[in-house]
Amino acid sequence: MKKLNSIEIKSAFAKIPGWKKKAAVISHKFEFKDFSAAMKFVNAIAKVAEKEQHHPDIDIRWNKVTLALTTHDAGGLTEKDFALAKKSDELSQR
């Protein structure tokens, strides 16, 4: 998968409000009503990540889950990162 350039990254960010970029990583902190809801989200993300063969870094803090995405093989951000970010946003609303 090809690494996105700065113009492509800026365009992709329009589709994932609330996400932040630091160097070659995009991240977002999701907040849930309790630990159980946070873990349900994490498990849903795990299933999608396995299917997509694209695994985020996941930090769990009681009712908060932070996802960090980058494509290590490409050395930066790719379409895979933004696609998983969008799916994560959708899963967080369930």
C-alpha positions as CSV (number, residue, x, y, z in Angstrom):
1,M,0.0,0.0,0.0
2,K,1.3,3.4,-0.9
3,K,2.0,6.1,1.7
4,L,-0.2,9.1,1.3
5,N,1.2,12.6,0.6
6,S,0.3,15.6,2.7
7,I,-2.5,16.7,0.3
8,E,-4.1,13.2,0.4
9,I,-3.8,13.1,4.2
10,K,-5.5,16.5,4.6
11,S,-8.3,15.4,2.3
12,A,-8.7,12.1,4.2
13,F,-9.0,14.0,7.5
14,A,-12.2,15.6,6.3
15,K,-13.9,12.2,6.7
16,I,-12.8,11.5,10.3
17,P,-13.5,14.5,12.5
18,G,-12.0,14.4,16.0
19,W,-8.9,12.4,15.0
20,K,-5.4,14.0,15.5
21,K,-2.2,13.5,13.6
22,K,1.2,13.4,15.2
23,A,4.1,12.6,12.9
24,A,3.0,9.5,10.9
25,V,0.3,8.4,13.3
26,I,-3.4,9.3,13.6
27,S,-5.2,8.8,16.9
28,H,-8.5,9.3,18.6
29,K,-9.8,8.9,22.1
30,F,-13.2,7.4,22.4
31,E,-15.2,7.7,25.6
32,F,-18.0,5.2,26.7
33,K,-20.5,5.0,29.6
34,D,-18.4,2.3,31.4
35,F,-15.7,-0.3,31.2
36,S,-18.0,-2.9,29.7
37,A,-19.0,-0.7,26.8
38,A,-15.4,0.2,26.2
39,M,-14.4,-3.4,26.0
40,K,-17.3,-4.2,23.7
41,F,-15.9,-1.5,21.4
42,V,-12.3,-2.9,21.7
43,N,-13.6,-6.4,20.8
44,A,-15.5,-5.1,17.8
45,I,-12.3,-3.2,16.6
46,A,-10.3,-6.4,17.1
47,K,-12.6,-8.3,14.7
48,V,-12.4,-5.7,12.1
49,A,-8.6,-5.3,12.4
50,E,-8.1,-9.1,12.0
51,K,-10.3,-9.1,8.9
52,E,-8.5,-6.1,7.4
53,Q,-5.1,-7.3,8.5
54,H,-4.4,-3.8,9.9
55,H,-4.0,-3.6,13.7
56,P,-4.1,-0.4,15.7
57,D,-2.3,0.3,18.9
58,I,-5.0,0.3,21.6
59,D,-4.9,2.0,25.0
60,I,-7.7,1.2,27.4
61,R,-8.4,3.3,30.5
62,W,-11.6,2.2,32.2
63,N,-14.2,3.9,29.9
64,K,-11.8,5.5,27.5
65,V,-10.1,3.8,24.5
66,T,-7.4,5.5,22.4
67,L,-6.7,4.1,19.0
68,A,-3.4,4.9,17.2
69,L,-3.0,4.0,13.5
70,T,-0.1,4.0,11.1
71,T,1.0,1.6,8.3
72,H,4.4,0.4,9.5
73,D,5.1,-1.5,6.2
74,A,4.6,1.7,4.2
75,G,6.5,3.9,6.6
76,G,3.5,6.3,7.2
77,L,-0.1,6.9,6.7
78,T,-2.1,5.0,4.0
79,E,-5.7,4.6,3.0
80,K,-5.9,1.6,5.3
81,D,-5.4,3.9,8.3
82,F,-8.2,6.3,7.3
83,A,-10.5,3.4,6.4
84,L,-10.0,1.8,9.8
85,A,-10.5,5.2,11.5
86,K,-13.8,5.7,9.8
87,K,-14.9,2.1,10.7
88,S,-13.9,2.8,14.3
89,D,-16.0,6.0,14.4
90,E,-19.0,3.9,13.1
91,L,-18.4,1.1,15.7
92,S,-18.2,3.6,18.5
93,Q,-21.8,4.7,17.8
94,R,-23.3,1.3,18.3
